[in-house]
Amino acid sequence: MHPLAPSDPTRVGPYRLIALLGAGGMGRVYLGLDRRGRPAAVKVVRSEHAYEPAFRARFADELDLARRAQSENVPRVYDADAKAETPWMATEYVMGPSLQHLIETTGPLPEHSAVHLARGVAQALVGLHAGGLTHRDLKPANVMVSPHGARVIDFGIARALVDGHSPEHGKTVGTPGYMAPETGRGEQTGPPADVFALGGVLTWALTGQGPFGAGHPSTVLYRSENLAPELGRVPENLRPLIAACLDKNPARRPTAVQVLQALGGPAPHEPTAARWLPPAPASAVDAVGDAYRARVVFGDRSRRGRGLLTGASVVVALILLGGFGLWALDGPLPREDEDPVAAEPSTEPEPATREVCEPTEHLAPEFTEAAASEPTIPSVSFRVRTSFSHDGSVLAVAGDQGVALWDWENETELALIESRGERSDTRPHFSPNDCLLAWGTEDGALVYSLETGELTTYAEGRDISDTLFSLDGTVLTVADRGFDSEGSVYDIDLESGETLLVYERSSNRRFLARSPDGEHLAGLSGSGSPSVWETEVGRRVFDQLSGERGLGVNLELLGDGELLFPHEDGPFHYDFLEASGAGWVIEPEFEDEDEEVNGSLTDFVFNPEADRLYAVFMEDPDDDGFSAATLSVWEYSAGDHPSEATSIDPQAEVLPLRFGVHPGGEVVSAIQPDSETVLILDADDLRELQRLG
């Protein structure tokens, strides 16, 4: 969300415009309020297009499609004027993230939540098909998750079944992995193609993966046309229905009406997200509405209020109108009188100015001037990641709006490195000398010199999910979400920017860990399967094991071949240097032998200096949507065998998640998921010491 520029209108039709949400090649999108204070996403066509008759005709067609697509589960078109001097359209402002964003940030949904969501999507398709329309690009990014259920958006490429003519007639439109085989072949498509996509959307909601995997679009398209879908992680009772939706033959697929009936009929209008979602995704959905109310209803003009609204709620508004051209929030939008090229930061590598930096002192003026008066989280809580500097004095807190640097002991904010608009949900990492800070974004790996403020972007344009510095600080290892047949984990020379080494068979690794001696690198896939490589040559020495995985995204290399990675029953210990390949789950122990953990591992981390292993287990939601959680702490080296680690009674008063370990081991940081709070906890028993943010 950005302030209105002098050239921006302040009113369009009955809407008072209060902020700019984004811009594209065809126009600008604003947040507007009508005379009753109801919010809307208002799209205004650029003046240079307003005088083109063909463009006006296309806009009118677009508006007609949007109005014809109205149903309970489709955002409403409030008002529009295609004949105005500057054409405009106002649509419902959905207060929730996309299904794509929600699953990426909080993990797959339990069966009852995913089914509730799919009922809403199916209901939208029933209304669409009854009106003679097909969507043609149904996918997780086009399903919004509101507190009340699913909302299907982006009908810009929806087309009428009755006539087939349009500027895109005969052109293949869709997204690989959700696009029906007949669509990929360029054949005429109809409602069965939407049903195929619905099967893919439900698979994504349940597993966090599409039914035909990830990778290069051509690879995914080939799988969807020639291979059976991967439904092994889908609940058994839903597999027949999803398999029927994903049938290669459109004539054998069920109709949207039949899918809706099989799922239980139309979804009820739920009053709150907590009624049908587990706590973490419910909080993520509610955060969008909370941010809107803080910014608009209550007039909160603080930096935090602005920051919250530049995340998920802005993406919602842009996607709602995405079909009429490609709308994207790629960064802080330059004003129309600014030169966007001149505003680009330098990508020239900055030579090191010190052998070792003091991260509390050696900070660029632009970073310190942007700091808040007290520790402030630059994001909503469920997107936050934390990391300590190597000297332990500074805690980096990363979120949608950038990275804040805190003197955590004195509870002050030292600096703020503001985001340029890149999406990021990754951990920040300090270089070994604490002079550089790196973190991955959807547009590359960003490396900042903390003292000079200079930015170097590596792997520019690539979606980087994690970064690690080498032990000598000269190399950056990145995990690339993109598909590459050679591998998606590679080393980059920080001075030259050249790729030095690609780790073999490393595709789809999203989280990295390095052994204390630097000789091995581990990577975790999105499904929780680990691999280990020799860092000198990139040779893979250990590959994923069979069996169920946990939902956590952490893994640890402890040295001497010891590897910890998530298993549904607890952290899994494996010695990859042992020829026998011995492995076991480290499970909680209780004084009462009848007591046990009823849930799956959600998060864990190892604190080598304190010899502590921390883990969080979460049960499936109950009928009211609440999940019980168990926090476990072990003294790791107790006993002759790691499975005999001694359980310690944790003293945390709230559930901590996403731990960060102090290099000295005396404290750990964590996120309290239900509030914008970073916790500093005692390393021995997780007793709360400080609450920041």
C-alpha positions in Angstrom: 0.0 0.0 0.0 1.4 3.4 -1.0 0.3 7.0 -0.5 -1.5 8.6 -3.4 0.7 10.7 -5.7 -0.3 14.2 -6.7 -1.2 12.8 -10.1 -3.5 10.1 -8.6 -7.3 10.8 -8.5 -8.8 11.2 -5.0 -12.3 10.0 -6.1 -13.6 7.6 -8.8 -17.3 7.4 -9.2 -18.8 7.0 -5.7 -15.4 5.8 -4.3 -13.0 7.9 -2.2 -9.5 6.6 -2.9 -7.3 6.4 0.1 -4.2 4.4 -1.2 -2.5 3.0 -4.2 -2.4 -0.8 -4.2 -0.5 -1.5 -7.4 0.0 -0.8 -11.0 0.3 -2.7 -14.3 0.5 -2.0 -18.0 -3.2 -1.3 -18.3 -3.9 0.8 -15.3 -3.7 1.3 -11.5 -5.5 -0.3 -8.6 -6.6 1.7 -5.6 -8.1 0.9 -2.2 -11.4 2.8 -2.2 -14.2 3.4 0.2 -17.8 4.0 -0.9 -20.2 6.5 0.9 -21.0 3.8 3.5 -17.3 3.1 4.2 -17.4 -0.3 2.4 -13.9 -1.1 0.9 -13.3 -2.0 -2.7 -10.5 -2.7 -5.0 -10.9 0.0 -7.7 -9.1 -0.5 -11.0 -8.7 2.6 -13.2 -7.6 2.3 -16.8 -4.6 4.4 -17.9 -5.6 7.5 -19.8 -3.6 6.5 -22.9 -5.7 3.4 -23.3 -9.0 5.1 -22.6 -9.1 6.6 -26.2 -8.6 3.2 -28.0 -12.0 1.9 -29.1 -10.7 -1.7 -29.2 -9.4 -1.4 -25.6 -12.7 0.0 -24.4 -14.5 -2.9 -26.0 -12.2 -5.4 -24.4 -12.7 -3.7 -21.0 -16.5 -3.9 -21.5 -16.2 -7.6 -22.3 -14.1 -8.1 -19.2 -16.7 -6.3 -17.1 -19.5 -8.4 -18.6 -17.6 -11.6 -17.8 -17.0 -10.6 -14.2 -20.7 -9.7 -13.7 -21.9 -13.0 -15.3 -19.6 -15.0 -13.0 -21.3 -13.8 -9.8 -22.1 -16.4 -7.1 -21.8 -17.0 -3.4 -18.1 -17.9 -3.8 -17.0 -15.3 -6.3 -16.1 -11.7 -5.3 -18.8 -9.3 -6.4 -18.5 -6.5 -8.9 -19.8 -3.5 -7.0 -19.9 -0.9 -9.7 -18.2 0.1 -13.0 -18.4 2.6 -15.8 -16.9 1.3 -19.1 -18.1 4.5 -20.9 -16.5 7.0 -18.5 -13.8 9.3 -19.7 -11.4 7.0 -17.8 -13.1 3.6 -17.5 -13.0 1.9 -14.0 -14.3 -1.1 -12.2 -14.8 -1.7 -8.4 -14.8 -5.2 -7.0 -15.2 -6.8 -3.5 -12.0 -6.6 -1.4 -11.4 -10.1 -0.1 -9.8 -10.0 3.3 -7.6 -13.1 3.2 -4.6 -14.7 1.5 -4.6 -16.9 -1.6 -4.6 -20.6 -1.0 -1.2 -20.7 -2.6 0.2 -18.2 -0.1 -1.6 -19.8 2.9 -0.3 -23.3 2.3 3.2 -22.1 1.6 3.3 -20.2 4.9 1.3 -22.4 7.3 1.5 -25.9 5.7 -1.2 -28.3 4.3 -4.7 -28.3 5.6 -6.4 -31.1 7.6 -9.0 -33.0 5.7 -12.1 -31.3 7.0 -10.7 -27.8 6.3 -9.6 -28.8 2.8 -12.9 -30.3 2.0 -14.8 -27.2 3.3 -12.6 -25.1 1.0 -13.1 -27.4 -2.0 -16.9 -27.3 -1.5 -16.7 -23.5 -1.9 -14.6 -23.8 -5.1 -17.0 -26.5 -6.5 -19.9 -24.3 -5.7 -18.4 -21.4 -7.6 -17.8 -23.7 -10.6 -21.4 -24.9 -10.5 -22.6 -21.3 -10.8 -20.0 -20.5 -13.5 -20.9 -23.5 -15.7 -24.6 -22.9 -15.3 -24.1 -19.4 -16.7 -22.3 -20.8 -19.8 -18.8 -19.9 -18.6 -15.5 -21.8 -17.9 -12.8 -20.4 -15.7 -9.8 -21.8 -17.7 -7.1 -21.0 -15.1 -8.3 -22.4 -11.8 -5.2 -22.9 -9.5 -4.3 -22.3 -5.8 -3.3 -18.7 -6.6 -6.8 -18.0 -7.9 -8.5 -19.3 -4.8 -8.7 -16.8 -2.0 -9.3 -17.9 1.6 -11.6 -15.6 3.5 -12.8 -16.1 7.1 -16.0 -17.5 5.6 -14.6 -19.9 3.0 -13.2 -20.0 -0.5 -13.6 -17.2 -3.1 -12.6 -18.0 -6.7 -11.1 -15.0 -8.6 -9.5 -14.0 -11.8 -12.1 -14.4 -14.5 -10.1 -12.3 -17.0 -9.5 -15.4 -19.2 -12.8 -17.0 -18.5 -14.7 -17.4 -21.7 -18.3 -18.1 -22.8 -19.1 -21.6 -23.9 -21.6 -20.5 -26.3 -19.5 -18.6 -28.7 -15.7 -19.3 -28.6 -14.6 -16.0 -30.1 -12.4 -13.8 -28.2 -8.9 -12.2 -28.6 -7.6 -15.4 -27.1 -9.7 -17.9 -29.1 -7.5 -20.9 -30.1 -4.7 -19.9 -27.7 -3.6 -22.3 -24.9 -4.3 -20.7 -21.6 -3.8 -22.2 -18.2 -1.2 -23.2 -15.6 0.8 -26.5 -15.9 -0.1 -28.9 -13.2 -3.6 -27.7 -13.1 -4.3 -27.4 -16.8 -6.2 -30.3 -18.3 -4.4 -32.5 -20.9 -6.8 -31.5 -23.6 -6.0 -27.8 -22.9 -2.3 -28.5 -23.2 -2.9 -30.1 -26.5 -4.7 -27.0 -27.8 -8.1 -28.7 -28.0 -11.4 -27.0 -27.3 -12.0 -27.0 -23.5 -15.1 -26.7 -21.3 -16.3 -27.4 -17.8 -14.3 -30.7 -17.5 -11.1 -28.7 -17.6 -12.2 -26.7 -14.6 -13.0 -30.0 -12.8 -9.5 -31.3 -13.6 -8.1 -28.1 -12.0 -10.3 -28.5 -9.0 -8.8 -32.0 -8.4 -5.3 -30.3 -8.4 -6.4 -27.5 -6.1 -7.7 -30.0 -3.5 -4.5 -32.0 -3.8 -2.5 -28.9 -3.1 -4.6 -27.9 -0.1 -4.2 -31.4 1.4 -0.5 -32.0 0.7 1.2 -28.7 -0.2 2.1 -30.2 -3.6 0.4 -30.3 -6.9 -0.7 -33.8 -8.2 2.0 -33.7 -10.9 4.9 -32.4 -8.7 7.0 -29.3 -9.3 9.7 -28.3 -11.7 9.9 -26.8 -15.2 6.5 -26.0 -16.7 7.2 -28.3 -19.6 8.1 -31.2 -17.3 5.0 -30.7 -15.2 2.9 -30.5 -18.4 4.3 -33.7 -19.6 3.5 -35.5 -16.4 -0.1 -34.2 -16.4 -0.6 -35.5 -19.9 1.1 -38.8 -19.6 1.6 -39.9 -16.0 -0.7 -40.8 -13.2 -1.2 -38.2 -10.5 0.8 -38.6 -7.2 -1.9 -39.0 -4.6 0.0 -41.0 -2.0 -0.3 -38.3 0.7 -4.0 -37.6 0.0 -6.4 -39.1 2.6 -7.5 -42.5 1.3 -11.2 -41.7 1.3 -10.7 -38.7 -1.0 -8.3 -40.4 -3.5 -11.1 -41.9 -5.7 -12.8 -38.6 -6.2 -9.6 -36.6 -6.9 -8.4 -39.4 -9.3 -11.7 -39.1 -11.1 -11.4 -35.3 -11.4 -7.8 -35.8 -12.8 -8.8 -38.5 -15.4 -7.0 -37.9 -18.7 -10.3 -38.3 -20.6 -12.6 -35.3 -20.0 -15.7 -37.5 -20.7 -15.0 -39.6 -17.7 -14.6 -36.8 -15.2 -17.5 -35.9 -12.9 -19.3 -32.6 -13.3 -18.9 -29.8 -10.8 -22.3 -30.6 -9.5 -21.3 -34.2 -8.9 -18.1 -33.2 -7.2 -20.0 -30.8 -4.9 -22.5 -33.6 -4.0 -19.6 -36.0 -3.3 -18.0 -33.5 -1.0 -21.1 -32.9 1.1 -23.0 -30.2 -0.8 -22.7 -26.4 -0.7 -20.3 -25.1 2.0 -22.0 -23.2 4.9 -21.1 -19.6 5.5 -18.8 -19.8 8.5 -18.7 -16.7 10.8 -15.0 -16.9 11.5 -11.9 -18.6 10.1 -11.3 -20.4 13.4 -14.6 -22.3 12.9 -13.1 -24.3 10.0 -9.3 -23.7 10.0 -6.6 -24.8 12.4 -5.0 -22.0 14.6 -2.0 -21.2 12.3 -3.9 -20.7 9.0 -6.9 -19.1 10.8 -4.5 -16.5 12.3 -3.0 -16.0 8.8 -6.5 -15.3 7.4 -7.5 -13.1 10.3 -4.3 -11.1 10.0 -5.3 -9.6 6.7 -8.6 -8.3 8.2 -6.9 -7.1 11.3 -4.4 -5.2 9.3 -7.1 -3.5 7.2 -9.0 -2.5 10.3 -5.9 -1.1 11.9 -5.0 0.9 8.8 -8.4 2.1 7.5 -11.1 1.7 10.2 -9.0 2.9 13.1 -6.8 5.3 11.2 -3.5 3.7 12.3 -0.9 5.5 10.3 2.1 4.0 12.0 4.8 2.2 10.0 3.7 -1.2 11.4 0.1 -0.6 10.2 1.4 0.3 6.7 3.7 -2.7 6.7 0.9 -5.2 7.5 -1.2 -4.0 4.6 1.6 -4.3 2.0 1.6 -8.1 2.4 -1.3 -10.5 1.8 -4.1 -8.0 1.5 -2.4 -6.1 -1.3 -1.8 -9.3 -3.2 -5.5 -10.1 -2.8 -6.6 -6.9 -4.3 -4.2 -7.2 -7.3 -5.1 -10.9 -8.0 -8.8 -10.0 -8.0 -8.3 -8.0 -11.2 -5.4 -10.0 -12.5 -7.1 -11.3 -15.6 -7.1 -8.0 -17.4 -3.4 -8.0 -18.0 -0.6 -9.1 -15.8 -0.8 -7.4 -12.4 2.1 -8.0 -10.0 3.5 -6.4 -6.8 7.2 -6.5 -7.7 8.4 -3.9 -5.3 7.7 -0.4 -3.9 6.1 1.3 -6.9 8.0 4.3 -8.3 5.9 7.5 -8.8 5.2 8.2 -12.4 7.7 11.1 -12.5 10.5 8.9 -11.2 13.0 7.0 -13.3 12.7 3.4 -12.2 16.1 2.5 -13.7 17.8 5.2 -11.6 16.2 3.9 -8.5 17.7 0.4 -8.9 20.4 -0.4 -6.2 23.8 -1.2 -7.4 24.6 -4.8 -8.1 28.3 -4.4 -8.0 29.9 -6.5 -5.3 31.2 -4.4 -2.4 34.7 -5.3 -1.2 35.0 -6.1 2.5 36.0 -3.1 4.5 36.7 -4.9 7.8 37.9 -8.4 8.8 35.3 -8.5 11.6 32.3 -6.1 12.1 30.5 -5.1 15.3 26.8 -5.6 14.2 25.6 -3.2 16.9 27.8 -0.4 15.6 29.0 -0.8 12.0 25.6 0.0 10.4 24.8 2.2 7.4 23.0 5.5 8.2 20.1 4.6 5.9 19.5 1.5 8.0 19.8 3.2 11.4 17.6 6.1 10.3 14.8 3.7 9.3 14.8 2.0 12.7 11.7 2.2 14.9 11.9 3.7 18.4 11.4 0.2 19.9 11.7 -3.3 18.5 9.0 -3.7 15.7 8.4 -6.8 13.7 8.5 -5.9 9.9 5.7 -8.3 9.1 2.7 -10.3 10.3 3.8 -12.9 12.8 3.3 -16.1 10.7 5.9 -14.9 8.1 8.6 -14.0 10.6 12.1 -15.7 10.7 14.8 -14.8 13.2 18.6 -15.3 13.4 21.4 -14.3 15.7 24.6 -12.6 14.6 27.7 -14.7 15.1 28.8 -12.6 18.1 25.4 -13.0 19.6 24.7 -9.3 20.1 22.1 -8.8 17.4 18.9 -10.6 16.5 17.8 -10.2 12.9 14.0 -10.4 12.5 12.9 -10.9 8.9 9.4 -10.5 7.4 7.5 -9.3 4.4 8.6 -5.7 4.9 12.4 -6.3 5.3 14.7 -7.2 8.1 14.9 -5.4 11.5 18.1 -5.6 13.6 17.6 -5.6 17.3 19.9 -5.3 20.3 17.8 -7.9 22.0 19.5 -7.6 25.4 18.8 -3.9 25.7 15.4 -4.2 23.8 16.2 -1.6 21.2 15.9 -1.6 17.4 19.2 -0.7 15.8 18.4 -0.8 12.1 15.8 -1.6 9.5 16.6 -2.9 6.0 13.4 -2.2 4.2 12.1 -4.5 1.5 11.9 -3.4 -2.0 8.8 -5.5 -2.5 10.3 -8.9 -3.0 8.3 -11.7 -1.4 10.3 -13.5 1.2 9.6 -16.1 3.9 13.2 -17.2 4.4 15.7 -17.0 7.3 18.2 -14.2 7.3 21.8 -15.2 7.7 24.9 -13.2 8.9 28.2 -13.8 7.3 30.8 -15.3 9.6 32.4 -11.9 10.2 29.0 -10.2 10.8 29.7 -7.7 8.0 27.0 -9.0 5.5 23.4 -10.1 5.8 21.8 -12.4 3.3 18.3 -13.8 2.7 16.4 -15.4 -0.1 13.6 -13.8 -2.0 11.5 -14.6 -5.1 13.8 -12.3 -7.1 17.2 -13.7 -6.0 19.5 -13.8 -3.0 20.0 -10.4 -1.5 23.3 -9.7 0.3 23.6 -6.4 2.1 26.8 -4.8 3.4 25.6 -3.8 6.9 28.2 -1.0 7.2 27.9 0.6 3.7 24.3 -0.3 2.9 25.3 -1.6 -0.6 23.2 -4.4 -2.0 24.4 -7.2 -4.3 21.8 -9.5 -5.8 22.9 -13.0 -6.7 20.9 -15.5 -8.8 18.8 -12.5 -9.9 15.3 -13.4 -10.9 15.4 -16.8 -9.3 13.1 -17.8 -6.4 15.6 -18.5 -3.5 14.2 -20.4 -0.5 17.3 -20.4 1.6 20.9 -19.2 1.8 24.1 -20.1 3.7 27.5 -18.5 3.9 30.6 -20.7 3.7 32.8 -20.9 6.8 35.3 -18.5 5.3 32.5 -16.1 4.1 33.6 -16.1 0.4 30.8 -18.3 -1.0 27.0 -18.2 -0.8 25.1 -21.4 -1.1 21.6 -21.0 -2.3 18.5 -23.3 -2.5 16.6 -22.4 -5.7 12.9 -23.2 -5.8 13.1 -23.4 -9.6 13.6 -26.7 -11.4 16.9 -27.6 -13.0 17.8 -31.0 -14.3 21.4 -30.6 -12.9 20.3 -29.4 -9.5 18.7 -26.5 -7.6 21.4 -26.1 -4.9 24.6 -24.3 -5.9 27.5 -22.3 -4.7 28.1 -18.7 -5.8 31.4 -16.8 -5.5 30.6 -13.6 -3.6 33.3 -11.6 -5.4 32.6 -12.6 -9.0 29.0 -13.7 -8.8 29.9 -16.8 -10.7 28.4 -20.2 -10.0 31.2 -22.4 -8.6 29.5 -25.7 -8.0 26.1 -27.3 -8.5 25.2 -30.1 -6.0 24.2 -33.2 -7.9 20.6 -34.3 -7.9 19.6 -31.4 -5.7 16.3 -30.4 -7.2 13.5 -29.3 -4.9 15.7 -28.7 -1.8 14.3 -25.8 0.1 16.1 -25.7 3.5 19.8 -25.9 4.0 22.2 -26.9 6.8 26.0 -27.1 7.0 28.1 -29.4 9.2 30.3 -27.7 11.8 33.4 -28.6 9.9 32.0 -27.4 6.6 32.6 -30.7 4.9 28.9 -31.6 4.4 25.8 -29.8 3.3 22.2 -31.0 3.9 19.0 -30.0 2.1 15.4 -30.7 2.9 12.7 -31.0 0.3 9.2 -29.5 0.5 7.9 -33.0 1.5 10.4 -33.3 4.3 12.9 -35.6 2.7 16.7 -34.9 3.3 19.8 -35.3 1.2 23.5 -34.8 2.1 26.4 -33.8 -0.1 30.1 -33.4 0.2 30.8 -29.7 -0.2 34.1 -30.0 -1.9 32.8 -31.8 -5.0 29.0 -31.6 -4.7 28.6 -35.4 -4.6 25.5 -36.7 -2.9 26.4 -39.2 -0.2 22.9 -39.7 1.4 19.4 -39.5 -0.1 15.9 -39.4 1.3 14.5 -42.3 3.3 11.1 -43.8 2.9 8.4 -43.3 5.5 6.2 -40.5 6.7 7.6 -37.0 7.2 6.8 -34.2 9.6 5.6 -30.7 8.8 8.7 -29.0 10.1 11.2 -27.4 7.8 14.3 -27.7 9.9 17.2 -30.1 9.8 20.5 -30.3 11.6 24.0 -31.6 10.7 25.7 -32.2 14.0 29.1 -33.4 12.7 30.5 -37.0 12.5 27.7 -38.0 10.1 24.9 -37.2 12.6 21.8 -35.8 10.8 18.5 -34.8 12.4 15.4 -34.2 10.2 11.6 -34.1 10.7 9.6 -37.3 11.0 5.9 -37.2 12.0 6.7 -39.0 15.3 9.6 -36.8 16.3 13.1 -35.6 15.2 14.7 -38.5 13.2 18.4 -39.2 14.0 20.4 -40.8 11.2 24.2 -41.5 10.9 24.8 -41.3 7.1 28.5 -42.2 7.6 27.7 -45.6 9.1 27.6 -48.4 6.6 24.6 -49.9 8.4 22.7 -46.6 8.1 21.3 -46.8 11.7 18.4 -44.4 12.3 15.7 -43.9 14.9 13.0 -41.4 16.0 13.7 -39.4 19.2 10.4 -39.5 21.0 9.3 -37.7 24.1 9.5 -39.6 27.4 7.1 -39.1 30.3 7.1 -40.1 33.9 3.7 -41.5 33.4 4.2 -44.5 31.0 0.6 -44.1 29.8 1.1 -40.5 28.7 2.0 -40.0 25.0 2.1 -37.3 22.4 -1.0 -37.3 20.2 0.2 -35.3 17.2 2.8 -34.8 14.5 6.1 -33.0 14.7 5.6 -29.4 13.6 9.0 -27.7 14.4 12.3 -28.6 16.0 15.8 -27.2 16.5 19.0 -28.3 18.2 21.1 -26.1 20.6 24.6 -27.7 20.6 26.1 -25.4 23.2 23.3 -26.0 25.7 22.9 -29.7 24.6 19.2 -29.2 24.2 16.7 -30.4 21.6 13.4 -28.5 21.3 10.4 -29.9 19.5 6.7 -28.9 19.0 4.0 -31.5 18.2 0.5 -30.6 17.1 -2.6 -32.6 17.0 -5.3 -32.6 14.3 -8.0 -29.9 14.9 -11.1 -30.7 16.9 -14.6 -29.9 15.8 -14.2 -26.3 16.8 -11.0 -26.0 14.7 -8.6 -25.9 17.7 -5.4 -28.0 17.8 -3.7 -29.2 21.0 0.1 -28.8 21.0 2.9 -30.4 23.0 6.3 -28.8 23.6 9.2 -31.1 24.4 12.7 -30.4 25.6 15.5 -33.0 25.8 19.0 -33.1 27.2 20.4 -34.6 24.0 23.6 -36.4 25.0 22.1 -38.0 28.1 22.5 -41.8 28.0 24.6 -43.9 25.6 22.2 -43.6 22.8 20.5 -40.4 21.4 17.1 -42.1 21.6 17.6 -42.1 25.4 17.8 -38.3 25.5 16.4 -37.2 28.9 13.1 -35.3 28.8 13.0 -31.9 30.6 9.7 -30.2 31.6 9.4 -27.1 29.5 8.4 -23.9 31.3 7.2 -21.9 28.3 3.8 -20.3 29.1 2.9 -19.9 25.4 3.6 -22.1 22.4 6.8 -21.0 20.7 7.6 -21.7 17.0 10.4 -21.2 14.5 13.3 -21.2 16.9 16.5 -19.4 16.5 19.6 -20.5 18.6 22.0 -18.0 20.1 25.6 -18.9 19.2 26.6 -19.1 22.8 23.6 -21.3 23.5 22.3 -19.4 26.6 19.0 -18.3 24.9 16.8 -19.1 22.0 14.4 -16.9 20.1 11.0 -18.0 18.9 7.8 -16.7 17.4 4.5 -16.6 19.3 2.2 -17.5 16.4 -1.0 -15.9 17.8 0.5 -12.4 18.2 3.2 -10.1 16.7 5.7 -11.2 19.3 9.3 -12.5 19.4 10.1 -14.4 22.5 13.5 -14.7 24.1 13.6 -18.0 26.1 15.9 -19.6 28.5 17.9 -22.4 26.8 17.5 -25.0 29.6 13.7 -25.1 30.0 12.3 -22.5 27.6 11.2 -20.2 30.4 10.3 -16.8 29.0 12.9 -14.1 29.6 11.8 -11.3 27.3 8.9 -10.5 24.9 9.8 -8.1 22.0 7.9 -6.6 19.2 
